[in-house]
């Protein structure tokens, strides 16, 4: 698959939307317009499986696949886990333990203590486990891939419908579990299959629909005061509704704004990792510090690749 800078930019948008969401969750800037920002997480998941399936098309070597994943993910992940642990324990004085740290090192804290440290580590751990599955999905024929994608979306649909009717504490715990997020991976598989068949949306109607869904989300957040109704509309209805339009957006990404947004997309993993910690420490300006930390930690690890990709953009 030829490098598409628009997808890198899309990764930045996803990471930045999560950073805006945390401005609301931390009540730093409690604007209701930031509340849909968590939808950047499923967009990340869709992009991830879409890109990795395409890269396995280019080079199906399993050894190379896992070597690249480990080199790309582990150094920053472990650096961030240790940094957050000591910041939470000794600066913010939160109740975190070395047992929590071990669970994070083993990529299983999402199943045992999903609320320890920062919430975002659970999503990175889900990604790690999905990385083990993606090569096997790639090995099967396209018809089976499609069935897997549909199965993932249906499991996610019915799981989200089931948990939203549970008491809030149980719902909030089960929301972090893998079945809820399988729909994003399912639609990522479907986007990959559509792209293989050279399908492209004829118009930009999917952008309008995504915008309307986000506006509906804000409307619900503003005017719905019942917790169950809010969770039903946002975590079930609007979440499952927006996923197929994310898939269309991945197939036909938004135009490039400039090379800066593409560059930030290349370090979006670091942005996703660091911004919440700096927001907790410094407030709204923590987003800027998080971006600078991402550039300082992720860019050196991928310097040659990132520069080569930026130099390949000739039409800006």
C-alpha positions, 0 to 999 in steps of 0.5 A, spaced: 500 500 500 502 506 497 503 511 503 497 516 504 499 522 508 491 523 509 491 517 514 497 520 518 493 526 518 487 522 520 491 519 526 492 526 529 485 528 529 483 522 532 489 523 538 487 530 538 480 529 539 481 524 545 486 530 548 480 535 548 475 529 551 480 529 557 479 537 558 472 535 559 473 529 563 478 532 568 473 538 568 479 543 566 475 546 560 468 543 561 465 544 554 460 539 552 463 540 545 469 536 547 464 530 550 464 526 543 472 526 543 472 519 546 470 517 539 477 518 537 479 511 540 474 507 535 477 511 529 484 509 532 482 502 532 479 502 525 485 505 522 490 500 525 487 494 523 486 497 516 493 499 515 496 493 518 492 488 513 494 493 508 501 492 510 501 485 511 499 485 503 505 488 502 510 484 506 506 478 509 512 476 513 510 475 520 517 476 523 517 483 520 510 484 522 512 483 530 518 486 529 515 492 527 510 492 532 515 491 538 519 497 535 514 502 534 510 500 540 513 498 546 519 503 548 514 508 548 509 504 552 513 502 557 516 509 558 509 512 559 507 507 564 513 508 568 512 515 568 505 515 569 506 510 575 511 515 578 507 521 577 501 518 580 504 515 586 509 521 588 506 527 585 499 526 584 499 522 590 494 517 587 492 510 590 497 506 585 501 500 587 507 496 584 502 490 582 498 495 578 505 497 574 506 489 573 499 488 570 501 494 565 507 491 564 503 484 562 498 488 558 493 485 562 491 491 567 484 493 562 482 486 565 483 486 572 484 494 574 482 498 568 481 504 572 488 504 575 493 509 572 490 513 566 484 510 562 488 510 556 492 505 557 487 500 557 486 501 549 493 500 548 493 494 551 487 492 547 491 494 541 497 489 543 492 483 543 489 485 537 496 485 534 496 477 535 490 476 531 491 481 525 496 476 522 491 470 522 485 474 519 490 476 514 491 469 512 484 467 511 480 469 504 476 475 503 470 472 504 472 469 511 475 476 512 468 479 511 464 474 515 469 476 521 468 483 520 461 482 520 461 478 526 465 483 530 460 488 528 454 484 531 458 482 537 459 489 539 452 491 537 449 486 542 454 487 547 453 494 547 446 494 547 446 489 553 451 492 558 447 499 557 442 496 561 446 494 567 447 498 573 452 504 571 458 501 575 457 494 572 456 498 565 462 502 566 467 496 568 464 492 562 465 498 557 472 497 557 472 490 555 474 488 548 467 486 546 465 493 546 470 495 541 470 489 536 465 493 532 471 498 530 475 492 528 470 489 524 469 496 520 476 496 519 476 490 516 470 492 512 474 498 510 480 494 508 476 489 503 472 495 500 479 499 498 481 492 495 475 492 491 477 500 489 471 502 492 471 510 493 465 514 495 462 518 490 461 524 494 463 527 501 456 525 504 459 521 510 463 527 512 456 531 513 453 524 516 459 524 521 458 531 523 450 530 524 452 525 529 457 529 533 452 534 533 446 529 535 451 527 541 452 534 543 445 535 543 444 529 548 449 531 552 446 538 553 439 536 554 439 529 557 439 529 564 438 521 565 444 517 566 441 511 562 438 515 556 445 519 555 449 512 555 444 509 551 444 514 546 451 515 546 455 509 548 450 504 544 446 508 538 451 513 536 457 509 537 455 504 533 452 508 528 458 512 527 463 506 525 461 505 518 462 512 516 469 512 520 470 506 515 468 511 509 472 516 511 478 512 512 477 509 504 476 517 502 480 521 508 480 528 508 484 533 504 491 534 507 491 541 511 499 542 511 505 538 512 505 539 520 498 535 521 501 530 517 508 530 521 503 530 528 500 524 525 506 520 525 507 522 532 500 521 534 501 515 538 506 519 542 501 524 543 495 519 545 500 517 550 503 523 553 497 528 553 493 526 559 499 526 564 501 533 562 493 535 562 493 532 569 499 536 571 499 542 568 491 543 565 490 545 558 497 547 556 498 540 558 496 538 551 502 542 548 507 539 553 504 532 551 505 534 543 512 536 545 513 530 549 511 526 543 516 529 538 521 528 543 520 521 544 517 518 538 520 522 533 527 520 534 525 512 534 522 513 527 526 519 524 528 516 518 521 513 516 518 520 518 522 524 514 522 520 508 514 520 508 514 527 509 519 528 503 514 524 499 509 529 499 510 533 493 503 536 492 503 541 498 
